[in-house]
């Protein structure tokens, strides 16, 4: 899972989705004690696999039969689960070839370590990954598994863990439920020293090929824990292409049996008045060389007032900023911009629209 989080820079994010994330979402965290209840119904994903490891589940996908309609992204329902031996779940919109935008959620109950194949010579109790999709949500149970890292500490595999990762449809919450664990002394000391990452992440991604070159960016809203797993400190922040996700933090060891961590993705509310526009803002010519112009029906323009214009490159840098009246008269000179793709964002008291433009 660490490779997914740290290499998620290979994915991308549009400036339009960037603005929506910053305005509309936050993560709320709670933790409590609750009896651990194993899944009674499930599909055993590791059944018949005698020595499974991450390579057995690399890009292992599971269709979601009742796609998750995430607020704000109704046109990109979460329809696919991605899993491997990373002690969590990842799911999202199965990106279509002609759609450069996607969105997804990652939840890691014990991040930073691969779940062990439990294939040592003395292994008599193979671990398993169980999965259930119900009307209530999506559920993974990691049953009797261990950290692969322990194989290299000298004492061999001595530890076994049980925990669940759940996503609940109605409230857009990820929960981590921790069951009985037996942790060997060497691994316990190792986890105290190195730590364990426990986090939930909502990601917006953009990826598009332009003139034979791939443009990529992304933005992540992450919630993570630090310190004592019995009384963890919660932190939340945004991360873009240039951020360092290794700064997310760690807890010192595996949470005790009965611990539940709950991360909920909540939309914040806005009290700003919104004027319904009869048509979307358009920009022309596109692609452009020297100057671009804007088109908006006169009845809409009369309601907008003064507007702020920003041209943003794919790294999120504002390369042009200007003020316009509601008639958008005169267009915008772009001849100084290097060739490539940009996002033109117009904002005002009653308008916030972003339009993609290609400069030749």
N, C-alpha and C positions, 0 to 999 in steps of 0.2 A: 504493500500500500504506500510505503514511503516513496517509491518510484513514481506512483501515480500522482502524489501530492507535489513532489518536487519537480517532476517533469511535466506537470500540467501546463507549463509554459509552452508546450508544443500545441496547446489549444489556443483559442483566441476569443476576444470579446469586442462587441461593437460599442461605440460611444453612446448610442441610444440606450442600450441595456445598462451601461455604466450609470447614466443619469438615473434610470429607473431604480437601480439597486440602492444608490445613495439616498434616494428620497423615500423609498417605500418599504425597506426591510430592516429588521433587527433580529437578534437572537436573544431569547429569554431562557435562563438556566435555572433549574431547581434540582435538588437531590434529596433523597429520602430512603428509608429502609422498608423493604417489602419482601415477604417470603418468595424464594426463587421457585418457580413452577416450570418444570421441563415441558417442552412441546409434546402434546399427545398425538397430534396429527402432523405429518411432515413427509417430504421427499428427502431421502438420504442421498445427498450429492456424492458422497464418497463410498457408497456401497460397492463392494467388489473391487475397490482400488487398494491393493495390498500395501503399497508404499507411496502414498500420495505426497506431493509437494507443490510448490507454487506453479511449477511448469505444467502440472496436470490441469490447472485451472487458469492458466494465463489466457486472458480474453475469453474466459468462460462466460457466456451470456445466457440469460434466462428471460423469456418474454413475460411481461406483466399483462395478464389477461384483462384486467380492469385498469387501464392506464390512469395514472395519477394526474388529475387536472390541477396544476399548481396555480394559485391566484396570480394574475398578471401575465401568465404564459399559457392561456387556454389553447392557443394555436400550436403549442409545442408540448403535448402531453407526455409525461414520463412513461415510457412504454417498455423499457429494457433495463434489466439488472445486470451489472457486471461484477464478477467476484473472482477472487483467487485466494491464496492462503494468507490474507493480510489482516484477518481478525476484524472485519467490518463489512459494510455494504456500500456499493456505489450504484446509483441508478439515475436515469435521465431520459431525455428525448433522443431517439434514434435518428441522428442527423441524416437528412436526405442529401443526395449528391448536389442538388442545386440550391441548398439552403446553407448560407455561411454562418448562421446563428444557432446556438443551442444553449441549454441550461441543464444543470444536474446537481445532485446532492451526494455528498460523501459523509459517511459516519464511521469512525474508527474507535472501537472500544479498547483496543490495546495496540496502538499504532507504533511502528518502529521495529517490529519483529515479525518474521514469517512464522506462521503456525507450523509446528514440526510435522514431518512425515511420520514420526514415531516408528521408524524402521530399524531401530537398533536390534541387535541379536537377542536381547532379553525382552523384547516387546511382546506382551501377552494381552494387551488391552488397546486395540487400535482405536484411535480417535476418529470422530466423524463431524461433518458439517451437514446440518439439517436445514430444510427450507420449507416455509409455508406461506402461501398467499391466501388470505381470507377476506371476508367483507370488511373486516376491521382494519387490516393493514398487511404489511410485509414483515416476515420474521425469519431471522437466521439464528440457529443455535449451534454453538461450537461446543461439542460434547467430548469431554475427556481428551482434550488436546494439550499440547505443550509448545514451548518456544524452541524453534530450531536452534537458536543461539546457544541453548544449554548443551547441545552436542559438542560444542567447541570449548567448553569451560573446564573439561577434564574429568567430570564425574559421570558423564553420560546422562541420558534422559531419566530424570527422577521426578519431574513435576507434571501435574495434570491440572487442567483448568476447565471450568464450565461457565459459559456466559452467553447472553443473547443480545442481538441487535434488532431493534424493532422500529418500524416507521408506521405511524398511525395516520390514516387518511384524513379524518375529520378535522384534526387540529394541526396538521403539518409539523408533527413532532417526531424526533428520533429519540429513542430510549435505549440505554445500555443497562442490562440486568446482569449482575454478577452472582454466580453460584459458588459451589464448593470448589476450593482450590487447594492443592497440595504442592507447595513450592519448596524445592531443594535448597539447602543452605547456600550453595555457591550462586545459584540463580537469584535467590533473595538478595544477597549482598550486591550482585551485579545490577539488579533493578533499582536498588536503593542508590547506587552510585551514578548510574547512567540515566535512569528514569524511564517512564513510559508516557507516550503521547496519547491523550484522549481528546478527541475533537469532533466537531461537526462543521461541515462547510457547504455553503451554497455558492455555486459558481456559474457565472455568465461567460460564454466563450464565443469567439469569432475566428473564422478561418476561411480564407478565400484566395484563389489563385488569380493573379492579375499579370497579364503579359508574361506568363511563364514563371513568375515568382510568387511564392506563398507569403501572404500577409497574415500574421497571427497576433492575437492578444487575448487577454482574459482579465477578469476581475473576480476575486473570491471574497465572500463574507464569511469569516471564520469565527467560531467560538471554541475556546480551549481551556483546559484546566492546568493549574500549577499547584505544587506543594503536596501536602498530606492528603492522600485519597479519602480519608475520613472527613476532612474539612477543607475541601479544595477551594482555591481561589479561581474565580471565573473571569475570563477576559474575552473581549470580542473586538474585531477590527476588520478593515478592508485590506486586501492584498491585490496588487496588480502585477503585471509582467516583471517589474523590476524589484519587487519586494522579496524579503528573505523569509520563507516559511519555516526555516529552522528556528526562528525566534518565537515560535508558538508556545514553547514551554513544556514542562514535564510534571508528572506526578511521581512520587517516590514509592513505587511498588504497585501490586495488584490490589484493587479494592476488595474489601472483605465481603463474605457471603451476605446476600440480602441488600447490598447497595444498589440503588437505581440512580442513574444520571439522566436527566431529561433536557433536551435542547429543542426549543420550539422556534420556528421561523415565522415571525409575526410581521404583518404589514403595519407600518405606522400610518396614521391618518393625517390628512391635510385639510385645513379650513379655508384654503384659498378658493376664491370664486373661479369657476371654470366656464369660459364662453364656448359653446358648441360651434365649431366651424362647419360650414357647409361643404368644404372640400379641403383636401390636404394641400399644404404648401408644396410647390414644385420649383425646380431649379433648372435653368437651361443656359447655354447648351451643355450637354453632359455626354461624353467627355468635353472638357473645356481647355482652351489654350491661354487666352488673355483675360477675359472677363466673363463673369457669370451673372445672370439676372434671376429675379424671383417673381413668381406668379402666385397671386392669392386673390380670390374673388373680392370685388370692391366692397360687398356687404360685410365680409369678414374683416378686411383691412380697417374699415372705419371703427371697429370695436377694439383694436389692439393697442393703440397708443405707441409710445416710443419702444424700440426694440434693441436689444443687445445681440450682436452677431459674433460668434466665435468660429474660427476654422481650426480643427483639431486633427493632428496627424495620428497615425496608428499606434504611436507610443504614448498617446494621451497628452501630448504637448500642445498648448494653444499657440498657433503660429501666426494668426491674424485675429485681431479683435477690433470691432468698430460699432458705432451707434447708427441706427437708422430710424427714420420716421415711419409711420404706419403704411405709407405708400410704397416703401422699399425702392424708392426711385434711384436710378443710376447704376444699380448693380454693384458688383465688387470686382476690383482688379486682383487677379490671381497670377499674373505673369511672372512674379518673382518666386513662385513655389516650385520646387523640384517635381518632376513627374511622379505620379503615384496616386494613391487613393486617400481621401480626406473626408471628414465629417463636418458639415456646416450646421451649426446649431443656432437657432433664433429663439430668444427668450424675451418675454415681456410679462406684464401683469396678468395677461390672460392667454399666453401662448408659450409653449415649450415644444418645439419640433426640431428634429434632426434629419438632415438629408445627406445622403452619400454622394460624393462627386469625385470623378476621376480627372486628374490633370495630365494632359499629354505633353 
